[in-house]
Amino acid sequence: MRAPGALRADLLLLVTAAIWGAAFVAQRMGMDHVGPMTFNGVRFALGAAAITPLALRSAGSNLPPYPAKKAAAAALLAGFALFCGAAFQQWGLVTTTAGKAGFITGLYVVIVPLIGLALFRQRPGAWSWMGAALAAVGLYLLSIRGDFTMSFGDFLVLICALFFAGHVLCVGHFAPRLNPVRFACVQFWICSLLSLLAAFILEEPAWAGIKDAAVPILYGGLGSVGIAYTLQVVAQRDAPAAHAAIILSLEGAFAALTGWLILGETLDTRGLIGCGLMLAGMLASELGGLFGSSKEPAPEPAVAAEPLAAEHADRTT
């Protein structure tokens, strides 16, 4: 059976996917004015700054916390994976189409359980594998038009999908033992600093360009980073990584829906079938949890706060 907080986690992941889907348009628009690394550096700094006051005031974790050094190492690893995934995605978007980038990025829905099986011996059940397969086929029908050829931009986005899969697994592993808001905040600052460093080395950041990209950066920073990535960390305390990846892959469907609502783009029969298959994939994963068929270990449940945990609160991320 699913953990007590599983339904709340699924709802948070669904909100995360919706925000990320809408952010895809902002990411493309932002690069009309600034370079990829400048865009990422500024938006992650904005997201980190927005939740820093909340992070300083928050406390607690599901389980007895890590020592300070181990918590810092966990945040550094997550921040580096996030930086690499975001960087390769932005670089790829310069030379590939939005449809291909959306599909290739969403391949982490299949990569996550494969990595989990190979490295962590996590064994998703038949329902999870079925859900991942349905979601991947749905993404293909929704995003790919015409011949599917692998350009250099496509290759960069494929690398991005590998790092995002690693990030999902990293968050799923560390989140139960870390304060989720502090963990998210630190990884945002790490991603921002690495992105800005890359921007000053590879690009020529200009204040005028940042001002012109203010609206996309605001949405990408406050919405996609400050809200959505933080919700991901909170949700993955109660959601297995492979299951979380299936729900998060719905960002492709939300991107199509946002394009229809805001930009007037239409969904043909192929796209509607793709969205339906992605929804079926999420439902298949849900059914696996309801019937207890998944073999993937869920994150450990929350425990009541203890005085010892309070004594260690100042040592956690």
Summary of the structure (lengths in Angstrom):
residues: 317
radius of gyration: 18.9
end to end distance: 30.7
largest distance: 60.7
contacts: 1223
relative contact order: 0.24
helix: 76%
strand: 0%
